[in-house]
């Protein structure tokens, strides 16, 4: 074991306690709230704002550049909780399994956000849970014609012709619908004399007024929110964010001047939750989409250009 690994294992270790779904099996798509037992928050620290948990640097393989990628490959997504969801002095978070079977949440380093995972001062004990995958529906047995009866060829031919007529009618309806459908704009529109933060804030306001969350269309809302965020990042920091994955975008931002690691970490946490809904069958909490929208709006306001700054 490397010296880094030995140093991490020597940190004070704390058990994890499940706060909901106790005594029940987790199903794929569930998220379980966890509390770090026996953890004493440092004086003057708000756990929800100032602390974070992640994989230790020693666990990162050569093909991954972030701890979140390793957790994702092991079948886990982490979600931080707001100050209102965490009692004062307690460190809580959510863990969401994205694979079925016997899963182990590995030991996570506890660190202050500005300092990074390399400055962990405590860690959690591993937690093993059984995750029940959604069973596949049983296929009905094939129907067989009675052996004593001849197949009614005439009726079969009439049925085939009727089916073809129905399919032809549906095809014509589909073509008319497609021809009349207007293309949907999926990127921020070009607006003369408006800065990138003004364009992003207008797009967020429009999404807030016309969101599809009430109709249960979570992916549509989360994809649009991701597009607005990437368009702003690309225009504000002069990086190719729109065509990049989340990991590539974060790597580009870390190379720019004037953006703190704390701001990069905030963006990473938002996009981890967006990607979980975009690329899996996970169903988020009903109001999470608007919580993320407001978080992105605050992030844009905190990173926009100062008045008079040259673009």
PyMOL commands that set and color helices and strands:
alter all, ss='L'
color gray80, all
select helices_A, chain A and resi 3-9+47-50+57-59+67-73+83-85+117-119+153-180+196-209+213-215+218-237+246-254+261-279+288-303
alter helices_A, ss='H'
color red, helices_A
select strands_A, chain A and resi 13-14+16-18+26-27+31-36+51-55+76-80+92-97+101-105+108-112+122-124+127-132
alter strands_A, ss='S'
color yellow, strands_A
deselect
rebuild
show_as cartoon
